[in-house]
Amino acid sequence: MEKTTFTIPNISCGHCVMSIKNELGDLEGVSAVDGDPDLKSMTVTWEAPATLESIKAQLSEINYPAE
């Protein structure tokens, strides 16, 4: 199992965090998604078949690209 915290400048409120949680939670292999709108960050826990690249690609697709 892997865990990474992403900085996402487009996060502006709790609704943004919930949208990201819902989208990433649908990826197979993602087991937990938590976020902090004040820090503009999301922490994602995953295992195969999810990958760092697939998570970043999903974030970009929903207009919340990670730095």
C-alpha positions in Angstrom: 0.0 0.0 0.0 1.2 3.5 -0.9 0.3 6.9 0.5 1.1 10.3 -1.1 0.1 13.9 -0.3 -0.6 16.0 -3.4 -0.6 19.8 -3.5 -3.5 21.0 -5.6 -3.6 24.8 -6.1 -7.2 24.7 -7.6 -8.7 23.6 -4.2 -10.6 26.6 -2.8 -13.2 25.0 -0.5 -14.6 21.9 1.1 -16.7 21.3 -2.0 -13.5 20.9 -4.1 -12.2 18.4 -1.6 -15.5 16.4 -1.7 -15.4 16.4 -5.5 -11.9 15.1 -5.6 -12.7 12.4 -2.9 -15.6 11.2 -5.0 -13.6 11.0 -8.2 -10.5 9.4 -6.8 -12.6 7.1 -4.6 -13.9 5.6 -7.9 -10.5 4.5 -9.0 -9.9 0.8 -8.5 -7.2 0.3 -5.8 -7.7 3.7 -4.1 -8.6 2.9 -0.5 -8.6 6.4 1.2 -8.7 10.0 0.1 -8.5 12.9 2.6 -8.1 16.6 2.0 -7.5 19.9 3.6 -8.8 23.0 1.7 -6.7 25.4 3.8 -3.5 23.6 2.9 -4.7 22.9 -0.7 -3.7 19.3 -0.3 -5.1 15.8 -0.7 -3.7 12.6 0.8 -4.4 9.4 -1.2 -3.8 5.8 -0.1 -3.7 3.2 -2.8 -2.5 -0.2 -4.1 -2.4 -1.9 -7.5 -4.0 -1.6 -9.9 -4.0 2.2 -9.1 -0.7 4.0 -9.8 0.7 7.4 -9.0 0.4 8.2 -12.7 -3.3 7.1 -12.9 -4.1 9.2 -9.9 -2.4 12.3 -11.3 -4.1 11.7 -14.6 -7.5 11.6 -13.0 -6.7 14.8 -11.0 -5.8 16.6 -14.3 -8.9 15.2 -16.0 -11.2 16.7 -13.4 -9.3 20.1 -13.5 -7.5 19.6 -10.2 -3.9 19.0 -11.4 -1.4 18.2 -8.7 1.9 20.0 -8.5 
